[in-house]
Amino acid sequence: MEIRSVGIIGYGNFGAFVHVLLQRFAPKVRVRIHAPEKKPDGKTFSSLEEVAASDAVILAVPIHAFEEVVKKIVPHLSEDVVIVDVCTVKMHPIKVLKRLAKGRKYIATHPMFGPESYEKKGKDITGLRIVIAEHTLTPAMHKALVGFLRTIGFSVVEMNASTHDKHLAKTLFLTHFIGQTIAEAGFDRTEIDTVSFGFLMSAVESVRGDKKLFADVFRYNVYCTKTLERFKKAESRISKVLRDQS
């Protein structure tokens, strides 16, 4: 199946970023976009029904909104559509797609980058990772997609949804938790920063504005609670070591 049109539902930071990437790497593909806050204009933005009629539909919506959006678009999807999930967690959206989008092709992905990291790399995508957790594509479609992504420079990592979410709870969630905690405490850069403190503050600054994503990841990734418990136990042990030295 040739993808001639792609619909994007959701036009926040990541939805707009996906639009940029499609214009750059798939300029011949027609892109339709639906965002509740944007009126259809016949050019960039379209109705939900028009976007759902595309060959592939990318759901660039918050994790907490994913199920509701799938419910809305399913009645308007063609039988041959490919639904593309780009949520930060993987077990939850896959369960939703299996329950609500039966019979439709889907691919559950997690692009391990965003517009900020794209800009920091000078718009060079070489080595940026995309996780594919599960899909119902034909072998030929899967091979063609992975081949295309690797050809233009992305690194494709394939793993099951549970493994992905376990890793994510130890990496992205933990980074967010520490970063959000430091931001909440009001710590900031100084004129005598060490190199390592500079790295730490860079991490803080990269997650400071993502409180909604942070909350969604905790809510929809079952492994985050264990990570949090593990961190708190370690913090308690380290604090005891310090108290014992005083």
C-alpha positions in Angstrom: 0.0 0.0 0.0 1.4 3.4 -1.0 0.9 6.2 1.6 -0.3 9.2 -0.4 -1.9 11.1 2.4 -1.2 11.5 6.1 -3.5 12.9 8.7 -2.2 14.5 12.0 -4.6 14.7 14.9 -3.3 17.2 17.5 -1.2 20.2 16.7 0.7 20.9 19.9 4.5 21.0 20.0 4.9 17.4 18.8 2.1 17.4 16.2 3.6 20.6 14.6 7.0 18.9 14.7 5.6 15.9 12.9 4.3 18.2 10.2 7.8 19.7 9.8 9.3 16.3 9.4 6.7 15.2 6.8 7.3 18.3 4.8 11.1 17.7 4.9 11.3 14.0 4.3 8.0 13.2 2.5 7.2 16.3 0.5 5.0 14.5 -2.0 2.7 13.2 0.7 -0.5 15.2 1.2 -0.8 16.3 4.9 -4.1 17.0 6.6 -4.2 18.3 10.1 -7.0 18.4 12.7 -6.8 20.4 15.9 -9.9 21.3 18.0 -8.5 24.9 18.5 -8.0 25.4 14.7 -10.9 26.0 12.3 -10.7 24.1 9.0 -9.3 26.4 6.3 -9.1 24.2 3.3 -5.3 24.4 3.3 -3.5 23.4 6.5 -6.4 22.5 8.8 -9.3 20.1 8.1 -12.2 18.5 9.8 -11.8 15.4 11.8 -13.7 13.4 9.2 -11.4 14.6 6.4 -8.2 13.8 8.4 -9.5 10.4 9.3 -10.0 9.6 5.6 -6.2 9.8 5.1 -4.1 6.7 4.2 -2.3 7.0 7.6 -3.4 8.9 10.7 -0.9 10.0 13.3 -2.4 10.5 16.8 -0.3 13.3 18.2 -2.5 13.8 21.3 -1.8 13.7 25.1 -1.8 10.2 26.6 -4.9 11.0 28.7 -6.8 12.0 25.5 -5.8 9.0 23.4 -8.8 6.7 24.1 -11.4 9.4 23.5 -9.8 10.4 20.2 -9.7 6.8 19.0 -13.4 6.5 19.8 -14.1 9.6 17.7 -12.1 8.7 14.6 -12.9 5.0 14.3 -16.3 5.5 12.6 -14.6 7.6 9.9 -11.6 5.4 9.2 -11.3 3.4 6.0 -10.6 -0.3 6.2 -7.1 0.2 4.8 -6.0 3.0 7.1 -2.8 2.8 9.2 -3.1 4.3 12.6 0.1 5.6 14.0 0.5 5.9 17.8 3.3 8.2 19.0 2.5 8.2 22.7 5.3 8.2 25.3 4.0 5.1 26.9 3.2 2.0 24.9 1.1 -0.6 26.9 -1.9 1.8 27.3 -2.4 2.9 23.7 -1.9 -0.6 22.4 -4.7 -1.9 24.7 -6.9 0.9 23.5 -6.2 0.2 19.8 -6.8 -3.6 20.2 -10.1 -2.8 21.9 -11.5 0.0 19.8 -9.8 -0.2 16.4 -10.2 -3.9 15.6 -9.4 -4.9 12.1 -7.5 -1.7 11.4 -3.8 -1.6 10.8 -1.8 0.2 13.5 1.8 0.8 14.5 2.7 1.7 18.1 5.8 3.9 18.1 7.7 6.2 20.5 10.0 8.8 18.9 12.7 9.3 21.5 13.2 12.9 20.6 11.2 16.1 20.1 11.5 19.5 18.5 14.0 20.7 21.2 16.5 17.9 20.6 16.0 18.3 16.8 17.0 21.9 17.0 19.9 21.2 19.4 21.3 18.8 16.8 21.1 21.4 14.1 18.1 19.6 12.5 20.3 16.5 11.9 18.2 13.4 12.6 21.1 11.0 12.3 21.0 8.5 15.2 17.7 9.8 16.7 15.8 6.8 17.9 12.3 5.6 17.1 11.0 2.7 19.1 8.5 0.4 17.4 6.7 -1.6 20.1 4.0 -3.4 18.2 2.3 -3.3 14.8 -0.3 -5.1 12.6 1.3 -4.1 9.3 2.0 -6.6 6.6 5.6 -7.8 6.5 6.1 -5.9 3.3 4.8 -2.6 4.8 6.8 -3.1 8.0 10.0 -3.7 5.9 9.3 -0.7 3.7 8.7 1.6 6.7 11.7 0.6 8.7 13.9 0.8 5.6 12.6 4.3 4.9 13.2 5.5 8.4 16.7 4.1 8.5 17.6 5.4 5.1 16.8 9.0 6.1 18.9 8.6 9.3 16.7 7.5 12.1 17.8 4.6 14.4 14.9 2.1 14.7 14.7 0.0 17.9 12.1 -2.8 18.1 10.9 -4.1 21.5 7.7 -5.2 23.1 5.5 -2.6 24.9 6.2 -4.0 28.4 10.0 -3.8 28.0 9.6 -0.3 26.6 7.6 0.9 29.5 9.9 -0.7 32.1 12.9 1.1 30.5 10.9 4.4 30.3 10.1 4.2 34.0 13.8 4.1 34.7 14.9 6.7 32.2 12.4 9.4 31.1 10.2 9.2 34.2 13.2 9.3 36.6 14.7 12.2 34.7 11.4 14.1 34.9 10.9 13.3 38.6 14.4 14.6 39.6 14.1 17.5 37.2 10.6 18.5 38.4 11.7 18.1 42.1 14.7 20.4 41.6 12.6 23.0 39.7 10.0 22.9 42.5 12.7 23.5 45.1 13.8 26.6 43.2 17.4 25.5 42.5 19.0 27.4 39.6 22.3 28.0 37.8 25.0 30.0 39.5 28.1 31.8 38.3 30.4 29.0 39.7 28.6 25.9 38.3 30.5 22.7 38.0 30.3 20.9 34.7 28.1 18.1 36.2 25.8 20.7 37.7 25.5 22.3 34.3 24.4 18.9 32.9 21.9 18.5 35.7 20.4 21.9 35.1 20.2 21.2 31.4 18.1 18.2 32.2 15.9 20.3 34.6 15.3 22.9 31.9 14.4 20.3 29.3 11.5 18.9 31.5 10.5 22.0 33.5 7.6 22.7 31.2 6.3 19.2 30.7 4.3 18.7 33.9 1.3 17.4 32.1 3.4 14.7 30.2 5.1 13.9 33.6 1.7 13.3 35.2 0.4 11.3 32.2 3.5 9.0 32.1 3.1 8.3 35.9 -0.7 7.6 35.4 -0.4 5.3 32.4 2.9 3.5 33.0 2.4 0.9 35.6 6.2 0.6 36.3 6.6 4.2 37.5 5.4 3.5 41.0 8.1 0.9 41.5 10.7 3.3 40.2 9.5 6.0 42.6 9.5 3.6 45.6 13.1 2.4 44.7 14.2 6.0 44.4 12.7 7.0 47.8 14.2 4.0 49.6 17.6 4.9 48.2 17.2 8.6 49.2 16.3 7.5 52.7 19.4 5.2 52.9 21.7 8.0 51.6 20.2 10.5 54.1 20.8 8.0 56.9 24.5 7.7 55.8 24.8 11.5 56.0 23.1 11.6 59.4 25.4 8.9 60.8 28.4 10.9 59.7 27.4 14.0 61.6 
